[in-house]
Amino acid sequence: MLTIAVSKGRIFEEAVPFLAEAGITPLEDPATSRKLILPTSRADVQLVIIRATDVPTFVEYGAADLGIAGKDVLLEHGSDNLYEPLDLNIARCRLMTAVHKDAPALTGRIRVATKYVKTAQRYFADLGVQAEIIKLYGSMELAPLVGLADCIVDLVDTGNTLRANNLEPRDLIMNISSRLVVNKAAMKMKNRAIAELLRQFEHTLSR
């Protein structure tokens, strides 16, 4: 049995062609089902539906053999105990700094609000900027508006939410896409099944 960890929403929706190429179709819709473990059209494959931020943890500790997670989540997780064999090039967006549209250039010691604490720390350290990182779990755009932070670090897709709150993206930290990750032990113990799945995913990517 292969267990694949994936989150609801955009990542799952854009992963459907890859799963379908491998003959994997969930027997229930994760958007409406309350089940967290979904059987599929393949008796040897099941899906576990979890929070995006938990995907690398489930895979690292062997609760799932494989997972699909954004590069932002993988960087923040920061584990060397995962294989990352494929960039699926789905759920693409940008990890950026954003500030109030009238904000001057950021100088001196700054405060940064983000849920990407480790990534933000590395980014500003590499720039030689003294940054106090404030961890938030949501409503990031509020931080500059109420004086909690000078800027935010967050994912940007269309930028509509930023504009609606008088913010603007400023510096690109990195382009983000979703990757396939594999548990190291599973790669050895279930090599044939996982290698076949990788080939099928690669075939979909080549189209």
N, C-alpha and C positions, 0 to 999 in steps of 0.2 A: 504494500500500500504506500502510495506517495501522498504526502500532505503538503498542500500549497497554501501559504498564508497571503491574504490580500485584503485590502480595505475597501469599504463601500465607496461609491461615488465615482469621480472622474477616473481614477487609476483603474478600478475594476472595469468600467465601461470601455476604456481604451485598450484593456488587456484582453477583451473578449475575442478579437481575431486571433491572437496568439493561442489562447486556450482552444478555440474552435479548430485551429489548424492541427492541434494535437488530439482532436476528437474529444475534447473536454467541454461539456456543457453542464452547468449546474442544473439539478433537477428541480430546484426552487429558485425564485428570484431573490437575491440577497437584499434588494431594495425594499421588499415587502415581508420577507420571512423573518421570524424572530429567532430562527435557529442560527447558531454560531458555527456549527459544523454542517456543511452541505454535501450530500452525495452528488456524484456527477454521472454523466452518461458512460463513463469508464469505471468499471467496478474496482479498479486498482488505484483510483485517484479520488481524493476528497479535498474540499476547500475549507479552510478556517477563515472566518470573517472577523477581523479585529481592527482596532484603531491603527491608523497608518504608522504612528510612532512606535507601536508595539511589534511591528512585523520583524525588524532585525533581532529583537530579543527572543521571539518565538523560534526563529530560525537558528540563532546562535546556540540556544540551549536544547535544540533537538525536538521541540514541540511541533515544529514543522520542518519538512525536508528542504523546502524551497519557499521563497517569498518574492513578492514584487513590491518594491519600495522606492520612494523618491530619493535622489542623491542627497537632498537636504537632510532627510531623516537619517540616512546612513552616515553622513559626516558628523552629525550631532551625536549619533550612537557611538561612533568612534571605535569599533571593534576590529581587531585583526583576525578574528576567528570565523570570518565569513569569506566564502568565495563570491566574487562578483563577476561572473563570466560574460554577461550580456548587458549592454545598454539597449533597452527596448525602444528608446526614442519616443516615448509616449508621456502624456501629462506634462508637457514642456512648459516651463515658465522661467522667471529670472529671480534670483535672490539679490536684493538691492537694498541700499540705504534709501531712506525717504525723509524729507524734512518739510516744514511749512513752506509754502510757495514763496514767501517773502523772507525766508531765513537767509542770513549771510553765510559765507563760507565757515565751516566748522573749524575752530582753532582752539588751542589750549586743551584743558581737561573737559571732556564732554560726558554727557549721560546718554546712554543708548538703551532703548526698550526693545526687547525681542524675546521670542521663545527659543531662538537659536544661540544660546549662550556661548557654547564652545566655539562655534563658527565665528561669531562676532568678536570674541576675544582674540582669536587667531588673526582675523582680518585687521583689526585696529592695531594689534601689536606689530604686525608686519609693516604697517604704515608709520609706526613710531608715534601713534596717537594714544594719549592717556584716556582711556574710556572706562567709565563705570557702567557695568552692564546690569540692567534691571530686568529681571525675568517676568514676563507677562505670558498669559496663556491665551489671550484673545483681546479683541478691541484695541489692537496695537495703535491704530490711527489716533486714538484719544490722547496718547502720551504727549505728543508735542503740543496739542491744543490746550491742555490744562497745565502745562509746565512741568510735567513729570520727567520728560526727557527732551534732549535737543534733537534727536533723530530716532528713527526706528530701523531695524533690519527685518525685512519680511519678504515673502514671495510676492511677486508682481506678475499678473497675467495681462489683463486689459488696462489696468491702472484706473479703472472707473471709481473704485472705492477711495483711492487716494484723492482723486480730483474732487469727489463729492465732499471731502473733508478738508479741502484747501491745502492738500499736501502734493508733493511732486517727487517722483523717483529721481535720485541723484547719481549714485555710483553703483555700477554693476559689480557685484561680488563674484557671481558665477551663474552660468546657465545651468538649469536644472532639468533633468528628465528622470524617468523611472527605470530602475535596474532590476534584473533578476539576480537574486542572491541564493546561495546554496550552503547548507550546513556541511562542514568539512567531513564529519563522520559519515553522513549520508552519501557524500560524493564517492566514498570508498565502498561502503556497504551496498549501495543501490546504484552503482555506477552505470550499469547497462540501461536501466530505466531512465535515469537522469540524463545520460548522454543522448538518448533517443529524443527526449523532450527538448534538449538544447538544439539538436539538429532541426527539429520541426519549427522551433521558434526562429532560428536563423533563416530558415526557408521563408517564413513570413516577412522577416526584415528585408530580405533580398528582393522582394516584389516591388 
